[in-house]
Amino acid sequence: MSETIFHWPGQRQNDPAHRRVAEFLVLDIQRSPEWTRDLLEKVELVRSGKLAQWERIGNAFCLELSANGATIDDLVDETTPPQTVSLEEFQKAAIAWLEQTE
């Protein structure tokens, strides 16, 4: 996937999982505050245990939220392995994305 211009506080620049999160937000969530808010709601439901897991299939990626974290699989380049970050890291990135899109 191409490089993105989105960065959030705490993002590790050379971390492939963090790069994947940025790509997911830019390419699949896009500049939609509504989609970002829905995503943050699902993160909280999984974090609280009200949902065991949740999945979103987008144009470029498949996101799965679970107690193990946020796993993002590249649907375009199937040779790249899935990348996982903690729910907390994913939530921080999504909050920063929402602030940028509002």
BELLIN-V331147 format. One record per pair of residues at least 6 apart in sequence whose ideal C-beta (glycine too) atoms are under 7 Angstrom apart, sorted by the first residue. I is the first residue (numbers start at 0). J is the second residue. D is the distance in whole Angstrom. If there is no record, write none. Layout:
I_J_D + I_J_D
This chain:
0_22_5 + 0_59_7 + 0_73_6 + 0_75_7 + 0_76_7 + 3_21_4 + 3_22_5 + 3_25_5 + 5_21_5 + 5_24_6 + 5_25_5 + 5_96_7 + 7_91_6 + 7_92_5 + 7_95_4 + 8_95_7 + 9_91_6 + 10_17_5 + 10_92_7 + 11_17_5 + 15_82_6 + 16_82_4 + 16_83_6 + 16_84_5 + 17_84_7 + 19_71_5 + 19_82_4 + 20_71_7 + 20_84_6 + 20_89_6 + 20_92_5 + 23_60_5 + 23_62_6 + 23_71_5 + 24_92_7 + 24_93_7 + 24_96_5 + 26_58_7 + 26_59_5 + 27_57_3 + 27_58_6 + 27_59_6 + 27_60_5 + 28_34_5 + 28_35_6 + 28_38_6 + 28_96_7 + 30_100_5 + 31_100_7 + 32_97_6 + 32_100_5 + 32_101_5 + 35_93_6 + 35_96_6 + 35_97_4 + 35_100_6 + 36_97_7 + 38_93_6 + 39_90_7 + 39_93_5 + 39_94_7 + 39_97_7 + 41_50_7 + 41_53_5 + 41_64_6 + 42_64_6 + 42_86_6 + 42_89_6 + 42_90_5 + 42_93_7 + 44_50_4 + 45_52_7 + 45_53_6 + 45_64_4 + 45_65_6 + 45_86_6 + 46_86_5 + 51_65_7 + 52_63_6 + 52_64_6 + 52_65_4 + 53_64_5 + 54_61_7 + 54_62_7 + 54_63_5 + 55_62_5 + 59_73_7 + 59_74_6 + 59_75_5 + 60_71_5 + 60_72_6 + 60_73_6 + 60_74_6 + 61_72_4 + 61_74_6 + 62_69_6 + 62_71_5 + 63_70_5 + 64_86_7 + 67_83_7 + 68_83_5 + 68_84_6 + 68_85_5 + 68_86_6 + 69_83_7 + 69_84_5 + 69_86_6 + 69_89_4 + 70_81_5 + 70_83_4 + 71_81_7 + 71_82_5 + 72_81_4 + 73_79_5
